[in-house]
């Protein structure tokens, strides 16, 4: 039986073959890797960065970086875990850059006051994700959506799995409490996931 790679849409064997082909000089084989992970990496980046445009740019940057650094990948972890680790660190860098830009924009707004459009027609999932920090969004996506184990998440985030387990439990309680405060029950996927 073939091992399962939680983040892959295609078999790990096919991904491994594509990696070997790329390492042997077949650039076209990288398209298999992109097709296997592009949608998940976009979704992941979108919920961390909270911007479609930034997520699209991030996906391109991440796959370019993965292509350039493919020789550094070792089979000590699943390819998808390594890919998500690259994506995680890229998104953190983007958030840092955004904070610097935000400070500059604030200074500009102070000097040039004017009304700015703020769209608020967002769905419940987007509102939930917007209420979370980047780390909380990351935990939720990796555990609930991508269904990684805490051990795999630890490798992606360079963190102790026990620490992530505790943080996830606190996040789960926070979300249940948030739902209760809104008048809803404590049912739902996040409330049930362990």
C-alpha positions as CSV (number, residue, x, y, z in Angstrom):
1,X,0.0,0.0,0.0
2,X,1.3,3.4,-0.9
3,X,2.0,6.0,1.8
4,X,-0.3,8.9,2.2
5,X,0.8,12.5,1.7
6,X,-1.8,14.7,3.3
7,X,-1.3,17.7,1.1
8,X,-1.0,16.0,-2.3
9,X,-3.8,15.6,-4.9
10,X,-1.8,13.0,-6.7
11,X,0.0,9.9,-5.5
12,X,3.3,10.5,-3.7
13,X,5.0,8.1,-6.1
14,X,4.0,10.3,-9.1
15,X,5.4,13.4,-7.2
16,X,8.6,11.5,-6.3
17,X,9.0,10.6,-10.0
18,X,8.5,14.2,-11.0
19,X,11.1,15.4,-8.4
20,X,13.6,12.9,-9.8
21,X,12.9,14.0,-13.3
22,X,13.3,17.6,-12.5
23,X,16.6,16.9,-10.6
24,X,17.8,15.0,-13.8
25,X,17.2,18.2,-15.8
26,X,13.6,17.7,-17.1
27,X,12.1,21.1,-16.4
28,X,8.7,20.1,-17.9
29,X,8.2,17.5,-15.1
30,X,7.9,20.4,-12.6
31,X,4.4,21.1,-14.1
32,X,3.3,17.8,-12.5
33,X,4.3,19.1,-9.1
34,X,2.6,22.4,-9.7
35,X,-0.6,20.7,-10.8
36,X,-0.5,18.5,-7.7
37,X,-0.2,21.3,-5.2
38,X,-1.2,24.6,-6.7
39,X,-4.8,24.7,-5.5
40,X,-3.9,23.8,-1.9
41,X,-1.0,26.2,-1.7
42,X,-3.2,29.0,-3.1
43,X,-5.9,28.3,-0.5
44,X,-3.3,28.1,2.3
45,X,-1.7,31.4,1.2
46,X,-5.1,33.1,0.8
47,X,-6.2,32.3,4.3
48,X,-2.8,33.4,5.8
49,X,-2.4,36.5,3.7
50,X,-6.1,37.3,3.4
51,X,-5.7,38.7,-0.1
52,X,-6.4,37.0,-3.4
53,X,-3.8,39.1,-5.2
54,X,-1.1,38.5,-2.6
55,X,-2.0,34.8,-2.6
56,X,-1.6,34.5,-6.3
57,X,1.7,36.3,-6.3
58,X,2.9,34.1,-3.3
59,X,2.0,30.9,-5.1
60,X,4.2,31.9,-8.1
61,X,7.0,33.0,-5.8
62,X,6.8,29.8,-3.7
63,X,6.9,27.5,-6.8
64,X,9.9,29.4,-8.2
65,X,11.7,29.0,-4.9
66,X,10.8,25.3,-4.6
67,X,12.1,24.8,-8.2
68,X,15.4,26.5,-7.3
69,X,15.8,24.7,-4.0
70,X,14.5,21.3,-5.0
71,X,18.0,19.8,-4.4
72,X,17.7,20.7,-0.8
73,X,14.5,18.6,-0.3
74,X,15.3,15.4,1.6
75,X,12.8,12.5,2.0
76,X,13.0,12.8,5.8
77,X,9.5,14.4,5.5
78,X,6.8,14.3,2.9
79,X,7.2,16.6,-0.1
80,X,4.0,18.4,0.8
81,X,5.2,19.1,4.3
82,X,8.4,20.5,2.9
83,X,6.4,22.6,0.4
84,X,4.1,23.9,3.1
85,X,7.2,24.8,5.2
86,X,8.4,26.9,2.2
87,X,5.0,28.5,1.9
88,X,4.7,29.2,5.6
89,X,8.0,31.0,5.7
90,X,7.2,32.9,2.5
91,X,3.8,34.0,3.9
92,X,5.4,35.2,7.2
93,X,7.9,37.3,5.1
94,X,5.0,38.8,3.1
95,X,3.2,39.7,6.4
96,X,6.3,41.4,7.7
97,X,6.6,43.3,4.4
98,X,2.9,44.2,4.5
99,X,3.4,45.7,8.1
100,X,6.2,47.9,6.9
101,X,4.1,49.0,3.9
102,X,1.1,49.6,6.3
103,X,3.2,51.9,8.4
104,X,4.2,53.9,5.4
105,X,0.6,54.0,4.2
106,X,-0.6,55.3,7.6
107,X,1.9,58.1,7.4
108,X,0.7,58.9,3.9
109,X,-3.0,58.9,5.0
110,X,-2.2,61.2,7.8
111,X,-0.6,63.6,5.3
112,X,-3.3,63.1,2.7
113,X,-6.6,62.5,4.4
114,X,-9.3,61.1,2.2
115,X,-12.0,58.5,2.4
116,X,-11.0,54.9,1.6
117,X,-13.3,52.3,0.4
118,X,-13.7,49.3,2.8
119,X,-15.7,46.4,1.3
120,X,-17.5,44.4,4.0
121,X,-19.6,41.9,2.0
122,X,-17.7,38.9,3.3
123,X,-19.0,35.4,4.0
124,X,-18.8,33.6,7.4
125,X,-15.6,31.7,6.7
126,X,-13.8,34.8,5.6
127,X,-15.0,36.7,8.7
128,X,-13.8,33.8,10.9
129,X,-10.4,33.7,9.1
130,X,-10.1,37.5,9.4
131,X,-10.5,37.3,13.1
132,X,-7.5,34.9,13.5
133,X,-3.8,35.8,13.6
134,X,-1.6,34.4,10.8
135,X,-0.4,31.7,13.2
136,X,-4.0,30.7,14.2
137,X,-5.0,30.6,10.5
138,X,-2.0,28.5,9.7
139,X,-2.8,26.0,12.5
140,X,-6.4,25.8,11.4
141,X,-5.6,25.2,7.8
142,X,-2.9,22.6,8.3
143,X,-4.9,20.6,10.9
144,X,-8.5,20.9,9.7
145,X,-8.2,21.5,6.0
146,X,-5.0,19.7,5.1
147,X,-5.3,17.1,7.9
148,X,-1.6,17.1,8.9
149,X,-0.6,15.4,12.1
150,X,0.9,17.6,14.8
151,X,4.3,16.0,14.1
152,X,4.1,17.0,10.4
153,X,2.9,20.5,11.4
154,X,5.9,20.8,13.8
155,X,8.2,20.1,10.8
156,X,6.4,22.7,8.7
157,X,6.4,25.4,11.4
158,X,9.7,24.5,13.1
159,X,7.9,24.0,16.3
160,X,7.4,21.3,19.0
161,X,4.3,19.2,18.1
162,X,3.2,19.3,21.8
163,X,3.3,23.1,21.7
164,X,1.2,23.1,18.5
165,X,-1.3,20.6,20.0
166,X,-1.7,23.1,23.0
167,X,-2.1,26.1,20.7
168,X,-4.6,24.2,18.5
169,X,-6.6,23.3,21.6
170,X,-6.6,26.9,22.7
171,X,-7.7,28.0,19.2
172,X,-10.5,25.4,19.2
173,X,-11.8,26.7,22.5
174,X,-11.5,30.3,21.3
175,X,-13.6,29.4,18.2
176,X,-16.2,27.5,20.2
177,X,-16.5,30.5,22.6
178,X,-16.7,32.9,19.7
179,X,-19.5,30.8,18.2
180,X,-21.3,30.7,21.6
181,X,-21.0,34.5,21.9
182,X,-22.6,34.9,18.5
183,X,-25.5,32.8,19.8
184,X,-24.6,29.6,17.9
185,X,-24.0,26.1,19.3
186,X,-20.7,24.4,19.8
187,X,-21.2,22.1,16.9
188,X,-19.1,22.1,13.7
189,X,-15.9,20.7,12.3
190,X,-13.5,22.8,14.4
191,X,-15.4,21.9,17.6
192,X,-15.1,18.2,16.9
193,X,-11.6,18.0,15.6
194,X,-8.8,16.9,17.9
